[in-house]
């Protein structure tokens, strides 16, 4: 894998993870009514940061697919799940049960093996 493809993949993981975290932050607000919650959410900065991140992620994904075969790009994108789960644990104190930890390990090893031989 070229240095450019590695850089684009790394940026894709960061932007995708940031987008998910931002949308989660926008979605966790407590208000007395559903209407008020949606109104506040639509005017919140994290929602728009998340939307911008997903637009950027879409562009980075297209660039990545222009540099790598689809089969490798999709395999590498599995690492996004690991990054998002770890961000959820660190930022929102979400629990990781043993099965999720085993899953994270398998994904990480699989991506390392597949990416290492690309």
For each residue, the residues with C-beta under 8 A, 3 or more apart:
1: 5 6 9 68 72 115 118
2: 5 6 67
3: 6 7
4: 7 8 67
5: 1 2 8 9 64 67 68
6: 1 2 3 9 10
7: 3 4 10 11
8: 4 5 11 12 60 63 64 67
9: 1 5 6 12 13 64 76
10: 6 7 13 14
11: 7 8 14 15 60
12: 8 9 15 16 57 60 61 64 77 80
13: 9 10 16 17 79 80 83
14: 10 11 17 18 83
15: 11 12 18 19 53 56 57 60
16: 12 13 19 20 53 54 57 80 83 84
17: 13 14 20 21 80 83 84 87
18: 14 15 21 22 49 50 53
19: 15 16 22 23 49 50 51 53 54 57
20: 16 17 23 24 50 84 87
21: 17 18 24 25 50 84 87 88 91
22: 18 19 25 26 46 47 49 50 53
23: 19 20 26 27 46 47 50
24: 20 21 27 28 88 92
25: 21 22 28 46
26: 22 23 29 41 44 46 47 50
27: 23 24 41
28: 24 25 92
29: 26 37 40 41 44
30: 37
31: 36 37 40
32: 36
33: 36 37
34: 37 38
35: 38 39
36: 31 32 33 39 40
37: 29 30 31 33 34 40 41
38: 34 35 41 42
39: 35 36 42 43
40: 29 31 36 37 43 44
41: 26 27 29 37 38 44 47
42: 38 39 47
43: 39 40
44: 26 29 40 41 47 48
45: 48 49
46: 22 23 25 26 49 50
47: 22 23 26 41 42 44 50 51
48: 44 45 51 52
49: 18 19 22 45 46 52 53
50: 18 19 20 21 22 23 26 46 47 53 54
51: 19 47 48 54 55
52: 48 49 55 56
53: 15 16 18 19 22 49 50 56 57
54: 16 19 50 51 57 58
55: 51 52 58 59
56: 15 52 53 59 60
57: 12 15 16 19 53 54 60 61
58: 54 55 61 62
59: 55 56 62 63
60: 8 11 12 15 56 57 63 64
61: 12 57 58 64 65 73 77
62: 58 59 65 66
63: 8 59 60 66 67
64: 5 8 9 12 60 61 67 68 73 76
65: 61 62 68 70 73
66: 62 63
67: 2 4 5 8 63 64
68: 1 5 64 65 72 73 76 118
69: 72 73
70: 65 73 74
71: 74 75
72: 1 68 69 75 76 114 115 118
73: 61 64 65 68 69 70 76 77
74: 70 71 77 78
75: 71 72 78 110 111 114 115
76: 9 64 68 72 73 79 111 114 115
77: 12 61 73 74 80
78: 74 75 81 82 107 110 111
79: 13 76 82 83 107 108 111
80: 12 13 16 17 77 83 84
81: 78 84 85 107
82: 78 79 85 86 104 107 108 111
83: 13 14 16 17 79 80 86 87
84: 16 17 20 21 80 81 87 88
85: 81 82 88 89 94 96 100 104
86: 82 83 89 90 104
87: 17 20 21 83 84 90 91
88: 21 24 84 85 91 92 94
89: 85 86 92 93 94 95 96
90: 86 87
91: 21 87 88
92: 24 28 88 89
93: 89
94: 85 88 89
95: 89
96: 85 89 100 101 104
97: 100 101
98: 101 102
99: 102 103
100: 85 96 97 103 104
101: 96 97 98 104 105
102: 98 99 105 106
103: 99 100 106 107
104: 82 85 86 96 100 101 107 108
105: 101 102 108 109
106: 102 103 109 110
107: 78 79 81 82 103 104 110 111
108: 79 82 104 105 111 112
109: 105 106 112 113
110: 75 78 106 107 113 114
111: 75 76 78 79 82 107 108 114 115
112: 108 109 115 116
113: 109 110 116 117
114: 72 75 76 110 111 117 118
115: 1 72 75 76 111 112 118
116: 112 113
117: 113 114
118: 1 68 72 114 115
